[in-house]
Amino acid sequence: MKAKLLISSLSALCISACSNGQSTKRVQPALLTEATPSILTELGHAIVSLKGGTVPTLAVDVFTQSPQLLITHGQSLEKHAAGLTHTSLSSLPISAFELQLRDNHCVLYYPKADQFVPLQYAKCIVYDKKDPA
């Protein structure tokens, strides 16, 4: 009887480990294939649903070069870049987001809350980081 229980427990553990390993492979950093106005609007609303606040102004090439997006609140970095010290820059509230492919669906992931929003209009490709040679 104990042998059956041990085998059942080990089998369940192996199945769980295998399925966890597969699920991590299905989540990959991604890039947008294009950033249209409707996709930018969708991303803005996804950011609000994940984090709250108002819809941010996004660059027209957001997520086309990098899967990460950092949004600062408060001072404009462009306007005051020369006057910001490392201390004042690090004191700004910063939110990080990542574009991901999850099971072949493009999503916006918010690591701080460990939540994501599926994107309906965005088309993504896997981010293939190339090492500079």
NORMO-V508862 format. One record per residue. N is the residue number from 1. SS is DSSP state (@ for helix, = for strand, . for the rest). PHI is phi in degrees with one decimal (* if undefined). Layout:
N:SS:PHI
N:SS:PHI
This chain:
1:.:*
2:@:-65.5
3:@:-64.0
4:@:-63.9
5:@:-65.2
6:@:-64.8
7:@:-65.0
8:@:-62.4
9:@:-65.2
10:@:-64.7
11:@:-62.8
12:@:-62.5
13:@:-63.6
14:@:-64.7
15:@:-62.8
16:@:-62.2
17:@:-64.1
18:@:-65.7
19:@:-69.9
20:@:-66.3
21:@:-64.1
22:@:-70.9
23:@:-68.1
24:@:-70.7
25:@:-71.8
26:.:-83.2
27:=:-109.0
28:=:-135.4
29:=:-59.3
30:=:-138.2
31:=:-124.5
32:=:-74.6
33:.:-78.7
34:.:-157.5
35:.:-121.8
36:.:-87.0
37:@:-55.8
38:@:-68.5
39:@:-70.1
40:@:-61.9
41:@:-64.4
42:@:-62.1
43:@:-62.6
44:@:-59.9
45:@:-69.4
46:@:-65.1
47:@:-61.4
48:@:-64.0
49:@:-69.1
50:@:-81.4
51:@:-117.0
52:.:90.9
53:.:87.2
54:.:-103.9
55:.:-67.1
56:.:-78.4
57:.:-84.0
58:.:-107.3
59:.:-66.3
60:.:-67.2
61:.:-111.9
62:.:-58.0
63:.:61.0
64:.:-96.1
65:.:-114.0
66:.:-143.1
67:.:-79.6
68:=:-103.1
69:=:-135.3
70:=:-111.1
71:=:-116.7
72:=:-101.1
73:=:-118.9
74:.:108.8
75:.:-68.0
76:.:-79.0
77:@:-67.0
78:@:-66.4
79:@:-69.9
80:@:-116.5
81:@:-57.2
82:@:-67.6
83:@:-92.8
84:.:-85.3
85:.:-93.5
86:@:-58.8
87:@:-65.1
88:@:-70.9
89:@:-66.9
90:@:-72.8
91:.:-86.8
92:.:-70.8
93:=:-68.6
94:=:-124.8
95:=:-115.0
96:=:-110.6
97:=:-131.9
98:=:-136.3
99:=:-83.7
100:=:-136.1
101:=:-102.8
102:=:-121.6
103:.:50.6
104:.:67.0
105:=:-115.8
106:=:-79.1
107:=:-135.3
108:=:-105.1
109:=:-107.4
110:=:-115.7
111:.:-59.3
112:.:-59.2
113:.:-101.1
114:.:51.5
115:=:-133.2
116:=:-140.9
117:=:-123.3
118:=:-65.6
119:.:-104.3
120:.:-81.2
121:.:-97.2
122:.:-71.6
123:.:-112.6
124:=:-119.4
125:=:-126.0
126:=:-65.2
127:.:-75.0
128:.:-111.9
129:.:-68.2
130:.:-101.0
131:.:-73.8
132:.:-66.3
133:.:-108.3
